[in-house]
């Protein structure tokens, strides 16, 4: 049990180290490298080889699926590749590399201790974890030798051999509790190499390990939204079908495979690889019908979740994942701001008093989520961040605060103005209303661009977003000038709504200023921002 615990700890160190060192780049790569199913499979395979965890790959992929940044078919292809990646990792670790363990442990400790940046410390932690895993496998090999002579263990395992369904559930539970199919498969390989389990039982235990390894990803994305749950549930269903099929045929095919792999450990390892490859070959061409079927079984429902949704407490130990969770929650704030903008525009056209109550409820929700994000990032700060992570945390906080301010502007400004218009039964002039609608439309476009800049940190898009400030200022000035011209012409509607019109322009300009500010930190890093817009005087 001590050797097994060390194996799991080493696996955790590798995952944590790689995510801290390359988490942001890994997310960007997964999101941008899925042009087709085959490239998506390769992405899932390589990502899992890097972090030694299909669960981590699943959580990252689910975050993209939940934001509609990745199609269901591409996300499922990534998961199929992640399963193959886990099996190849088992193949690598099954080699006799115990002699390498002391060198890796020493190297990992030195790299971690002498590095001043998160990337170096993450790489050191991953190297140390690999060394500990190899040491743990050597200890497990030594620990299983006396087991051969244990009558109790032989009796229990022979009982499992006579009850394949129970053996499947047993291995599934073990993989679930360990949150790793890899650790259980490696243990089965060691039992097979020590001739403690027969070939048929080894196949069933491998099937159970693969099934159990698909449960943690599903639990991890339960709050991510329907797209993320579809992804994890489909992966679980595919593995369930494969595990049941292998359990049914294990007694028949085990003697045939034993002729090819006389060593039961090698047979278990080959079965693990073959299991993932067969699922890949069978499921990849059927991903279209599978995703459509799952979409029918799990239809999208109206969003009724209150409070923060993506702030996973367990991710606080991994800054890259935690910052991604905070960023996703902040993007959700942007979605709520969009709902408020659209609602306030609708309120200008309607006299329904319920609209203002709906806007107030959304604003209250924005306040709660923004406070949760602030608290979450404050707790993350105590875990220790490098300069890059600290900068990203500051960007997330700043954008969340700006979005919360926009909610206040809409609730206490635009919403009040709409209510005042309805109460006094005022009507905008046809030209004035058209100008306000146009300003709203442009503001929604700026919001969409702001969300994209926040998510991708794309410098070209950030430049374009800052350029929108000039256009917004021009739109406000031109609309105000045309409004004054209508006042001079003594248009009745314009006279009655003069204050409302100018106040709406002012508030929308403030909203745009908050949205555009998300680009400033990105451009400041490039050194392309000036401290002042003032032109230099001739003497200067």
C-alpha positions, 0 to 999 in steps of 0.5 A: 500500500505504501508503494502504491501511494508513492506511485499515485503521488509521483503521478500527481507530481508529474501532472501538477508540474507539467500543468504549472510549467506549460498549462497555459500553452497546453490549453492554447495548443489544444484549442487551436490544433483540432482542424480535423479528427485525426489531428484532434486524436494526436492532440489528445495523445500528446497532451496525455503523454505530457501530463500523465493524466487523461483526467487533466486532458478531459477537464481542459477539453471540457472547458473548451466544449462548455464555451463552444470553442470546440465542437463535440466531435473534435472534443470526443476525438481528443478524448479517444486520443487521450485514452491511447496516450494513457496506454502508451504511458503504461507501456513506457513505465512498464519497462525496467527503468528502475536504474534511472529512478535515483538519477531522476529524483536527484535531477528533479530536486536540483532543478526544482530547488535552483529554479526561480520561475514557475516553469523551471519548478514545474519541470523539476517537479515533473522529473521528480514525480517520474523518478518516484513513479519508477521507484514505486514500481520497483517497490511494488515488484518487490512487494508482490513476490511474497504474495505468491505464497499467500494462500489468502491472496490466492484464494481471493484472486481465484474467487475473482476469476470465477466472478468476472462481473465482480472483478470488473466492478472491483477494478473499476472501483479501484481506478475510481478511488485512485483517480487513475487507470494508469496506476491500476493497470501497472499494478495488474501488470505486476501481478501478471508478471508474478503469475499471481493472476490468470490471463482471463482475470488480467483482461477483466481487471484491465477492462475495469481499470479503463472504465473506472478511469472515465468516472473522475473526468465526468465528476470533474465537469459536472458543473461545467455545462451541458456540453462538457457533461455530454463529452465526459458522459460519452467517453464514459459510455464508450469505455463502458461498452468496451469494458463489458465487451472485453469482460464477456469475451475474456474467457474465450480470447485469453487462451488465444492471446496467451499463445502470443504473450505467454507472460500475463503481465505483457498480456495485460499491457497489450490488452490495455493498449489494444483496448484503447486502439480498438475503441479509437478505430471503432468510435472515430468514424461514428463520432457524428451519430454518437454526438447527435444521439447524446445531444438528443438524450441530453438536450440543452436546458435553460441556465438556472445555476446561480452563483459561481460555476467554474471556480473549482476548489480542487484546482487551487493547487494548480495555478494554470488550471485555477486561473483558467477556471477564474477566466471561464467564470469571468467570461460568464460575467461577460455573458451576463453583461450581454444579457443586461445590455440586450435587456436594457435595449428591449426595455427602451422599446417596451413598457413592461415593468418586469424587465427592470426586475430581471435586469436587477436580478442579473446585476445582483448575480454579477455582484455575487460572481465577481465577489467569488472570483475576487475571493478565489484569486486571493486564495490562489495568491497564497499558493505562490504564483510566478510573475506571469501567473500573477499578471494573468490573475491581475488581468482577470481581476481587472476585467471582472471589476470592469464588468461589474461596473458595467452592470452597475451602469446598466442597472442604475443608469440605462435601466432607470432611463428606460423606466423613466421613459415608460413612466412618462410615456415618452417616445424617441424620434425615429432618427434618435431611436435609430441612433441609439439602436446603432450605438447599442449594436456597436457596444455589443460588438465591442463586448464580443471583441473584448471577450475574445481579447480577454480569452486569447490575448491576441495582440492584433485583436487588442489593437483593433479593440483599442481602435474602437474607442475612437469610433465610439467617441465619434459615434457619441459626438455625431449622435449628440450633434444630430440631436441638437440639430433636431432640437433646433428644428423644434421636433416635439419628440426630441424636446421631450426625450432630450435628457434621456437621449444624451444620458443613454449616449453617455452611459453607453460610452462609459460601458465601451470604455470599461470593455476596451480597457481589457486590451491595455495590459496586453498592449502595455506588455508590447510597449506600444502604449503612451502614458498620455494622448496629449500631443507634444508642444513645439518646445518639447 
